[in-house]
Amino acid sequence: MAYKKLKPQNYSKENIESAMREIWKNEYCIKENPIMTFDNIQVSFYEDMFDHCFYESANNKMRDKSILSLNRLEKMLWIKDTLQDETAILKLGWHRDKKVYLNNRRVNFVKGNYVVVISVNKQKTKARFITAYEILEAENIEKINNSPDWE
């Protein structure tokens, strides 16, 4: 599967965020054009998820989400590609605050370091997008690889 990158750096600094928000809205948030996973789960996306997904924290302990991430923006279209990729590794998601794996949280893992996390309903027919990002630390990649498989 071909994963296409956006080029947010081609926009002026004043227009990057608004242009990327528009792409987010048009690609993911239009209800008449739902995003389906390869195994037929309809995933819901909302405009207000943009900040959580495309901003990074200057201080991970504070989780301040204060820096617009060009790296994350560049891979915006990878979210849909990852959800539709039949070769994605599927794992249970970890809840960092509760420190447990959640049976309804699915991690789609591709390219050895990119994840998309969704929260799936009990019937496994619908889900809500949680986040997506590239993992840069080898120990976190190993943690995901060692996570329980999604069934």
C-alpha positions as CSV (number, residue, x, y, z in Angstrom):
1,M,0.0,0.0,0.0
2,A,1.3,3.4,-0.9
3,Y,1.4,5.9,1.9
4,K,1.3,9.5,0.6
5,K,2.8,12.3,2.6
6,L,1.5,15.9,2.7
7,K,4.0,18.8,2.5
8,P,2.9,21.2,5.2
9,Q,6.2,23.0,5.0
10,N,5.1,24.3,1.5
11,Y,2.5,26.5,3.1
12,S,3.4,29.9,4.6
13,K,3.8,29.8,8.4
14,E,0.6,31.8,8.8
15,N,-1.4,29.3,6.7
16,I,-0.1,25.9,7.7
17,E,-2.6,25.3,10.5
18,S,-5.7,26.5,8.7
19,A,-4.8,24.6,5.5
20,M,-4.1,21.4,7.4
21,R,-7.3,21.8,9.4
22,E,-9.2,22.1,6.1
23,I,-7.6,18.9,4.8
24,W,-8.4,17.1,8.1
25,K,-12.0,18.2,7.9
26,N,-12.4,17.2,4.3
27,E,-10.6,13.9,4.5
28,Y,-12.0,12.6,7.8
29,C,-14.9,14.6,9.3
30,I,-17.5,14.5,6.5
31,K,-20.2,12.1,7.8
32,E,-21.5,11.3,4.3
33,N,-18.1,9.8,3.4
34,P,-17.2,7.5,6.4
35,I,-13.8,6.0,6.9
36,M,-14.0,2.2,7.0
37,T,-11.2,-0.1,8.3
38,F,-10.2,-3.1,6.2
39,D,-12.4,-5.3,8.4
40,N,-15.5,-3.1,8.1
41,I,-15.4,-1.0,11.2
42,Q,-16.7,2.5,10.6
43,V,-14.4,5.1,12.3
44,S,-15.7,8.5,13.4
45,F,-13.5,11.5,13.3
46,Y,-14.3,15.0,14.6
47,E,-12.8,18.4,13.8
48,D,-11.8,19.0,17.4
49,M,-9.5,16.0,17.4
50,F,-7.1,17.9,15.2
51,D,-5.3,19.5,18.2
52,H,-4.8,16.3,20.1
53,C,-3.5,14.5,17.0
54,F,-1.3,17.1,15.4
55,Y,0.2,19.0,18.3
56,E,3.0,17.6,20.4
57,S,4.0,18.4,23.9
58,A,7.0,20.4,24.7
59,N,6.9,18.7,28.0
60,N,5.6,15.1,28.0
61,K,5.0,15.0,31.7
62,M,2.8,18.1,31.4
63,R,1.1,16.9,28.2
64,D,0.7,20.5,27.1
65,K,0.3,19.9,23.3
66,S,1.8,23.2,22.6
67,I,3.8,22.6,19.4
68,L,2.2,22.1,15.9
69,S,4.0,19.0,14.5
70,L,5.1,19.1,10.9
71,N,6.0,15.5,11.2
72,R,2.5,14.5,12.3
73,L,0.9,16.7,9.7
74,E,3.0,15.3,7.0
75,K,1.5,11.8,7.8
76,M,-2.1,12.9,8.1
77,L,-3.2,10.8,5.2
78,W,-1.5,7.8,6.7
79,I,-4.3,7.5,9.3
80,K,-6.8,6.4,6.6
81,D,-4.2,4.2,4.9
82,T,-3.2,2.5,8.2
83,L,-6.9,1.8,9.0
84,Q,-7.4,0.3,5.6
85,D,-4.1,-1.7,5.5
86,E,-4.8,-5.4,5.7
87,T,-1.2,-6.0,6.6
88,A,-1.3,-3.8,9.7
89,I,-0.3,-5.4,13.0
90,L,-3.3,-5.2,15.3
91,K,-2.7,-4.9,19.1
92,L,-4.7,-4.0,22.2
93,G,-4.2,-0.5,23.3
94,W,-2.6,0.5,26.5
95,H,-4.3,3.1,28.8
96,R,-1.3,5.1,30.2
97,D,-3.2,6.5,33.2
98,K,-4.9,3.3,34.2
99,K,-1.9,1.2,33.3
100,V,-3.9,-1.6,31.7
101,Y,-4.7,-2.9,28.2
102,L,-8.2,-2.1,27.1
103,N,-10.2,-4.7,25.1
104,N,-12.0,-1.9,23.2
105,R,-8.8,0.0,22.3
106,R,-7.2,-1.1,19.0
107,V,-3.8,-0.1,17.8
108,N,-3.1,-0.5,14.1
109,F,0.7,-0.6,13.7
110,V,2.4,-0.2,10.3
111,K,5.8,0.6,8.8
112,G,7.5,-0.5,12.0
113,N,6.8,2.7,13.9
114,Y,3.5,4.3,13.0
115,V,0.3,3.7,15.0
116,V,-3.3,4.7,14.8
117,V,-5.4,4.1,17.9
118,I,-9.2,3.7,17.8
119,S,-11.8,2.9,20.4
120,V,-14.1,0.2,19.1
121,N,-17.7,-0.5,20.3
122,K,-18.8,-3.9,21.7
123,Q,-20.3,-5.0,18.4
124,K,-17.0,-4.2,16.6
125,T,-19.0,-2.3,13.9
126,K,-18.1,1.3,14.9
127,A,-15.1,3.1,16.4
128,R,-13.9,6.5,17.4
129,F,-10.5,7.8,16.4
130,I,-8.2,8.4,19.4
131,T,-4.8,9.4,18.0
132,A,-2.1,8.6,15.5
133,Y,1.6,9.2,15.6
134,E,5.1,8.0,14.7
135,I,6.9,6.3,17.5
136,L,10.5,7.4,17.7
137,E,11.8,5.5,20.7
138,A,12.9,1.9,20.1
139,E,11.7,0.8,23.6
140,N,8.1,2.0,22.8
141,I,8.1,0.1,19.5
142,E,9.2,-3.0,21.4
143,K,6.3,-2.4,24.0
144,I,3.8,-2.3,21.2
145,N,5.2,-5.4,19.5
146,N,5.0,-7.2,22.8
147,S,1.4,-6.0,23.5
148,P,-1.5,-8.6,23.4
149,D,-2.9,-9.1,19.9
150,W,-6.3,-7.7,19.0
151,E,-8.8,-10.5,18.5
